[in-house]
Amino acid sequence: MPRIASNPQAVPAALYSRATGQRSRAIVVGLIAFLTLVDLFAAQAILPSLTQRYGVSPGSMGLAVNASTLGMAVTSLAVALFASRIDRRIGVVASLALLAVPTTLLASAPDLATFAGLRIVQGICMAAAFTLTLAHLGEAFAPEDAAGVVAAYITGNVLSNLVGRLMSAAVADHFGIAASFYMFAALNVAGAALAWATIHRAPAMGSAMPNADRMMSAWRAHLARPDLRAACAIGFCILFAFIGTFTYVNFVLRQPPLSVGPMQLGLVYFVFLPSVLTTPLAGAAAARYGLRAAMWSALLIAAVGLALLLAERLDLVLLGLVLVGTGTFFAQALATGYVGRAVTVDRGAASGIYLASYFCGGLVGSAVLGQLFDRLGWTACVAGIAMSVAVAALLTRRLRT
């Protein structure tokens, strides 16, 4: 979850016109985060059913479901380039309203290629809303309010992973796959309505189109820094590991000896609950124990969880998923927080590069680990995930402390 950078020159007007007080702001921020990203991973809970529907391999279906990360990677860079010309309120509302269109069409997608294409369009809409919301939060909140906003946004993001999967599995099990997508389309519209009601309309930040040479210069400057390259690569590795784990474990859970049913598969994702409590503590842990120590601890927790995923007992597998989820969410908060602190100029460019790297990790993870799963099985898939975690641990040495 990307960190929200505070702005010392925050405007005095509140971001949320109907939400006064810290608790109300936190609720609204969390809800917008939830409604923006609830579609991203929800379909993972019904992957086995989608695989049967389209008659394809787990690897092919996993790649199609996670194709949204491609749209998010490309759009993160584009919005970072043009964000200064986009009215925040109109941009977020339009993105979430348009998101309902591909979500609705997914209910009747005739083939896998169409399904994957619609997921890419979903990713474009989600990334636009996501990036513009982050930009607006940084502009609207003073430094003393930033910590609470960050915690609320992170919590909304984590809850979208949990609740989205639960809702998808429950609705698909009782009413069918199509009904699940219709429900999420309704949530997209609700997100647009909430953004319209709570975000003040603000003028664009720039008066002219951004200079391409200046932006390219900023990107080159960021990429010339070894520590920022390492942070981006860590983000890549983390989503590579996260998506690989929580995409293909669905097939393992459904197969003997675990044999988890469709509805039970949704309940499995209560494993994200501990992350709701631990992820907001990442900043404090880095400050107290040091960034590298905190990052290595988080990655070690994820590695222990990966080992447990090879067990043939459901309780051990569930514990493994808890540890993988907790470790990767914590590490992601640390990495994105580092980018926010380390960059003092052209933060939009740095954010775009980081998010593009992060979401590319999810797409590559889906493709590579899907092939390992199809050809060599779950043990090889877990080994590939473990290699990604190990690379992230090695890259941590390049981060400045």
C-alpha positions in Angstrom: 0.0 0.0 0.0 1.6 3.2 -1.1 2.3 5.7 1.6 0.5 9.0 1.6 3.0 11.8 1.5 2.1 14.8 3.7 2.4 18.3 2.3 3.8 21.0 4.5 1.8 23.5 2.4 -1.5 21.6 2.9 -4.5 23.6 1.9 -6.7 24.7 4.8 -9.9 23.4 3.1 -10.7 19.9 4.2 -10.7 17.1 1.7 -14.0 15.8 2.9 -16.8 18.2 2.9 -19.2 16.1 5.1 -16.6 14.4 7.3 -15.5 16.5 10.3 -13.2 15.2 13.0 -10.4 12.7 12.9 -12.6 9.6 13.2 -15.0 10.7 10.5 -12.1 11.5 8.2 -10.5 8.1 8.9 -13.8 6.3 8.1 -14.2 8.1 4.8 -10.6 7.6 3.8 -10.8 3.9 4.6 -14.1 3.5 2.6 -12.7 5.2 -0.4 -9.6 3.0 -0.3 -11.8 -0.1 0.1 -14.2 0.8 -2.7 -11.3 1.8 -5.1 -9.4 -1.5 -4.8 -12.1 -4.0 -3.8 -12.2 -5.4 -7.4 -8.4 -6.0 -7.6 -8.1 -9.4 -5.9 -11.8 -10.4 -5.3 -11.8 -12.7 -8.3 -9.0 -14.8 -6.8 -11.5 -16.3 -4.4 -13.5 -17.8 -7.3 -10.5 -18.8 -9.5 -11.3 -22.6 -9.5 -14.8 -21.8 -10.7 -13.6 -19.4 -13.4 -11.1 -22.0 -14.5 -13.9 -24.5 -15.0 -16.1 -21.9 -16.7 -13.5 -21.1 -19.4 -12.0 -24.6 -19.6 -8.4 -23.4 -19.2 -5.4 -24.2 -17.0 -4.9 -22.6 -13.5 -1.9 -20.7 -14.9 -3.8 -19.2 -17.8 -6.8 -18.2 -15.6 -4.5 -16.8 -12.9 -2.8 -14.6 -15.5 -6.1 -13.4 -16.9 -7.5 -12.5 -13.4 -4.3 -10.6 -12.5 -4.1 -8.8 -15.9 -5.5 -5.8 -14.0 -2.0 -5.2 -12.7 -0.9 -4.4 -16.3 -3.5 -1.6 -16.5 -2.5 -0.4 -13.1 1.2 -0.3 -13.9 0.8 1.7 -17.2 -1.8 4.1 -15.7 0.3 4.8 -12.6 3.0 6.3 -14.8 0.5 8.1 -17.0 -1.4 9.7 -14.1 1.9 10.7 -12.5 2.7 12.6 -15.7 -0.6 14.3 -16.1 -1.9 14.5 -12.5 -1.3 18.2 -12.3 -3.8 18.8 -15.0 -6.6 16.6 -13.6 -9.3 17.9 -11.2 -9.0 15.5 -8.3 -12.7 15.2 -7.6 -13.8 14.8 -11.2 -10.9 12.4 -11.8 -11.7 10.1 -8.9 -15.4 10.1 -9.5 -15.1 9.5 -13.2 -12.6 6.7 -12.7 -14.8 4.8 -10.2 -18.0 5.3 -12.3 -16.3 4.0 -15.4 -14.9 1.1 -13.4 -18.5 -0.2 -13.2 -18.6 -0.8 -17.0 -15.9 -3.4 -17.4 -16.9 -5.0 -14.0 -20.5 -5.5 -15.4 -19.2 -6.9 -18.7 -17.1 -9.4 -16.9 -20.3 -11.2 -15.9 -20.8 -12.3 -19.5 -17.3 -12.3 -21.0 -17.4 -14.9 -23.7 -13.8 -16.1 -23.6 -10.6 -15.8 -21.7 -9.1 -13.1 -24.0 -12.1 -10.8 -23.4 -12.0 -11.5 -19.7 -8.3 -10.5 -19.6 -9.0 -7.4 -21.6 -11.7 -6.3 -19.3 -9.5 -6.9 -16.3 -6.9 -4.6 -17.9 -9.5 -1.9 -18.3 -10.5 -2.4 -14.6 -6.9 -1.9 -13.7 -6.7 1.4 -15.6 -9.7 2.8 -13.8 -8.6 1.6 -10.4 -5.1 3.0 -10.8 -6.4 6.4 -11.9 -8.7 6.7 -8.9 -6.0 5.3 -6.6 -3.2 7.6 -7.8 -5.4 10.8 -7.8 -6.7 10.0 -4.3 -3.2 9.7 -3.0 -2.3 13.0 -4.6 -5.3 14.7 -3.1 -4.7 13.3 0.3 -1.1 14.6 0.3 -2.4 18.1 -0.7 -5.3 18.3 1.7 -3.9 17.0 5.0 -1.4 18.8 7.2 1.6 16.8 8.6 0.0 16.3 12.0 -2.9 14.5 10.4 -0.9 12.4 8.0 -0.3 9.5 10.3 -4.0 8.9 10.9 -4.8 9.2 7.2 -2.0 6.7 6.3 -3.3 4.2 8.9 -6.9 4.6 7.6 -5.9 4.2 4.0 -3.8 1.1 4.7 -6.6 -0.4 6.7 -9.1 0.2 3.9 -6.7 -1.4 1.4 -6.1 -4.5 3.6 -9.9 -4.9 4.2 -10.5 -4.7 0.5 -8.3 -7.8 0.1 -10.3 -9.6 2.8 -13.9 -8.5 2.3 -13.7 -8.5 -1.5 -12.7 -12.1 -1.5 -15.3 -13.0 1.1 -18.1 -11.3 -0.8 -17.0 -12.7 -4.1 -17.0 -16.3 -2.8 -20.3 -16.0 -0.9 -22.2 -14.4 -3.8 -20.8 -16.7 -6.4 -21.6 -19.8 -4.3 -25.2 -18.8 -3.7 -26.1 -16.9 -6.9 -23.5 -17.7 -9.5 -20.4 -16.0 -10.9 -22.3 -13.4 -12.9 -24.1 -12.1 -9.8 -20.7 -11.6 -8.1 -19.5 -9.2 -10.8 -22.8 -7.3 -10.8 -22.4 -6.8 -7.0 -18.9 -5.4 -7.5 -20.2 -3.1 -10.2 -22.7 -1.7 -7.7 -19.9 -1.1 -5.3 -18.0 0.8 -8.0 -21.0 3.1 -8.4 -21.2 3.5 -4.6 -17.5 4.5 -4.5 -18.1 7.1 -7.2 -21.1 8.5 -5.2 -19.0 8.6 -2.0 -16.2 10.4 -3.7 -18.6 13.0 -5.2 -20.2 13.6 -1.9 -17.0 13.9 0.2 -14.2 15.3 -2.0 -14.1 19.0 -2.6 -13.7 20.1 -6.2 -10.3 21.7 -6.6 -8.7 23.4 -9.6 -6.0 21.6 -11.5 -2.5 22.2 -9.9 -0.8 23.3 -13.1 -1.6 25.8 -15.8 0.2 24.1 -18.6 0.9 20.6 -19.8 3.8 19.1 -18.0 7.1 19.4 -19.8 8.1 16.0 -21.1 11.8 16.7 -20.9 11.5 17.8 -17.3 9.5 14.7 -16.3 12.0 12.4 -18.1 14.8 14.2 -16.3 13.1 13.6 -13.0 12.6 10.0 -13.8 16.2 9.6 -14.8 17.3 11.3 -11.6 15.2 9.0 -9.5 16.3 5.8 -11.3 20.0 6.9 -11.0 19.7 6.5 -7.2 20.6 2.9 -6.1 18.4 3.1 -3.1 15.3 4.1 -5.0 15.9 1.4 -7.6 16.2 -1.1 -4.8 12.9 0.1 -3.2 11.1 -0.2 -6.6 12.6 -3.7 -7.0 11.5 -4.7 -3.5 8.0 -3.6 -4.4 8.2 -5.7 -7.5 9.3 -8.7 -5.5 6.7 -8.3 -2.8 3.6 -8.2 -5.2 5.3 -11.0 -7.2 5.2 -13.1 -4.0 1.8 -11.9 -2.7 0.0 -12.6 -6.0 1.8 -15.9 -6.5 0.8 -17.1 -3.1 -2.8 -16.0 -3.0 -3.6 -16.8 -6.6 -2.5 -20.4 -6.8 -3.1 -21.5 -3.3 -6.8 -21.5 -4.2 -6.3 -24.5 -6.4 -4.3 -26.3 -3.6 -7.0 -25.6 -1.1 -9.7 -27.1 -3.4 -7.8 -30.3 -4.1 -7.2 -33.3 -1.9 -6.1 -33.6 0.9 -7.4 -30.2 1.9 -10.6 -30.3 -0.2 -12.0 -26.9 0.9 -15.4 -26.1 -0.5 -16.3 -22.9 -2.5 -17.8 -21.1 0.4 -15.1 -22.2 2.8 -12.6 -20.9 0.3 -13.9 -17.4 0.9 -13.7 -17.8 4.6 -10.1 -18.8 4.3 -9.3 -15.1 3.6 -9.9 -14.2 7.2 -6.2 -14.8 7.3 -5.8 -11.2 6.4 -7.3 -10.0 9.7 -4.0 -9.9 11.5 -2.6 -7.7 8.8 -5.2 -5.1 9.5 -3.7 -4.7 13.0 0.0 -5.0 12.2 0.5 -3.1 8.9 -0.2 0.4 10.3 2.6 -0.3 12.8 5.3 -0.5 10.1 6.4 3.1 10.4 6.8 2.9 14.1 8.7 -0.4 13.8 11.1 1.2 11.3 11.7 4.2 13.5 12.3 2.1 16.6 14.3 -0.8 15.2 15.6 0.5 12.0 14.3 0.2 8.4 16.5 -2.8 7.4 15.8 -4.8 10.6 12.1 -4.2 10.2 12.1 -5.2 6.6 14.2 -8.3 7.2 11.9 -9.3 10.0 8.8 -8.9 7.8 10.4 -10.9 5.0 11.5 -13.7 7.4 7.9 -14.0 8.7 6.7 -14.4 5.1 9.4 -17.0 4.4 8.3 -19.1 7.4 4.8 -18.9 6.2 5.8 -20.1 2.7 7.3 -23.2 4.3 4.1 -24.0 6.1 2.1 -23.8 2.8 3.7 -27.1 1.8 2.0 -28.9 4.7 -0.9 -31.3 4.1 -2.9 -30.0 7.2 -5.3 -27.2 6.7 -4.5 -25.5 10.1 -0.8 -25.3 9.1 -1.6 -24.0 5.6 -3.9 -21.3 7.1 -1.2 -20.3 9.6 1.2 -20.1 6.7 -1.2 -17.8 4.8 -1.5 -15.5 7.9 2.3 -15.2 8.0 2.7 -14.6 4.3 0.0 -11.9 4.3 1.3 -10.2 7.5 4.9 -10.3 6.3 4.2 -9.0 2.7 1.8 -6.3 3.8 4.2 -5.1 6.4 7.2 -5.1 4.0 5.1 -3.2 1.4 4.2 -0.5 3.9 7.9 -0.2 4.8 9.0 0.0 1.1 6.4 2.6 0.1 7.0 4.6 3.3 10.7 4.7 2.4 10.0 6.1 -1.1 7.8 8.8 0.4 10.5 9.9 2.9 13.5 9.5 0.6 12.1 11.7 -2.2 11.8 15.4 -1.6 11.2 16.7 -5.2 9.1 15.3 -8.1 7.3 13.0 -5.8 4.7 12.3 -8.5 7.3 10.9 -10.8 8.8 8.8 -8.0 5.4 7.5 -7.0 4.6 6.6 -10.6 7.8 4.7 -11.0 7.3 2.8 -7.8 3.7 1.9 -8.5 4.5 0.8 -12.0 7.3 -1.5 -10.7 5.0 -2.8 -7.9 2.1 -3.7 -10.2 4.5 -5.2 -12.9 5.7 -7.5 -10.1 2.1 -8.8 -9.8 1.7 -9.4 -13.5 5.1 -11.2 -13.9 4.4 -13.2 -10.8 1.1 -14.4 -12.2 2.8 -15.4 -15.5 5.9 -17.1 -14.2 4.5 -18.8 -11.1 1.5 -19.9 -13.2 3.8 -21.8 -15.5 5.6 -23.3 -12.6 2.3 -24.4 -11.0 1.0 -25.9 -14.3 4.2 -27.7 -15.2 5.9 -28.6 -12.0 3.3 -28.2 -9.2 2.8 -26.3 -6.0 6.2 -27.1 -4.5 8.0 -25.5 -7.4 5.6 -22.5 -7.3 6.4 -22.0 -3.6 10.1 -22.2 -4.4 9.7 -19.5 -7.0 7.9 -17.3 -4.5 10.6 -17.9 -1.9 13.3 -16.8 -4.4 11.4 -13.5 -4.8 11.4 -13.0 -1.0 15.1 -13.8 -0.8 15.9 -11.2 -3.6 13.9 -8.6 -1.7 15.9 -9.3 1.4 19.2 -8.9 -0.5 18.0 -5.6 -2.0 17.2 -4.3 1.5 20.9 -3.7 2.1 20.8 -0.9 -0.5 18.2 1.1 1.3 19.5 4.1 3.3 19.0 4.1 7.0 
